Amino acid sequence: MGFPLMRIDIWSDVVCPWCYIGKRRLESALDAFPHKDGVEIVYHSFQLDPAAPREATQTAAEMLSSKYRVSLDQAREMQGRVVAMAEAEGMHWRHDESPYVNTVDAHRLLHLAEAERGPETQGRLKEALMDAYFAQAGNVADHAVLREIAVRVGLDAGRVDQVLASREFADAVEADQQQAVAYGAGGVPFYVVDGKYGISGAQPTELFSQVIERAWNESHALD
């Protein structure tokens, strides 16, 4: 009889740069892990700014400029430091062009993906949404954009339309947010490995590797 999958639960937002960098670092750790096929990743919702507008009226850089009372060039310089870290992980971003928008509908589709197609499809949707936002400066609040991405990764177009036209999975998004708070997560990304080890932030690949190996060895130890 085989061992059950080791699960990694991740709370993150699709417009969170550190969440995308952390995603790549975790993937690098898993690529080097000999039991990668025995690991399952499930994503949970966390909105950095639930009050963000559903219509794109400014870029993320313009929002930072206003929020921190700095010039637009200074805001772009702030973003540039994170973009450089993304480059080190093999990603090429246009983050200075990314719109400042609400992500609740993107999260609702991520719940749809997990519920109807499972964690693997959910993971593909998560990657596609983050790539659209950071690498393509896409509007991940726009229903046409969300629909195209969701259908491309394998979701049923009719179900996607139903979810986007309703509030389906909104309660699940809120429940995820509350669970993160209950865990003591003040921000994201936040990871729970095998239900016992919490990791906060986009930690180095080496730390992910150490925690994954420790959790695996503990849960797969011979009696």
HELIX and SHEET records of a PDB file:
HELIX    1   1 PRO A   17  ASP A   31  1                                  15    
HELIX    2   2 LYS A   36  GLY A   38  5                                   3    
HELIX    3   3 ALA A   60  LYS A   67  1                                   8    
HELIX    4   4 LEU A   72  ALA A   88  1                                  17    
HELIX    5   5 HIS A   95  GLU A   97  5                                   3    
HELIX    6   6 VAL A  104  ARG A  117  1                                  14    
HELIX    7   7 PRO A  119  PHE A  134  1                                  16    
HELIX    8   8 HIS A  143  ARG A  152  1                                  10    
HELIX    9   9 ALA A  157  LEU A  164  1                                   8    
HELIX   10  10 ALA A  170  TYR A  183  1                                  14    
HELIX   11  11 THR A  205  SER A  219  1                                  15    
SHEET    1   A 4 VAL A  39  SER A  45  0                                        
SHEET    2   A 4 MET A   6  SER A  12  1                                        
SHEET    3   A 4 PHE A 190  VAL A 193 -1                                        
SHEET    4   A 4 TYR A 197  SER A 200 -1                                        
END                                                                             
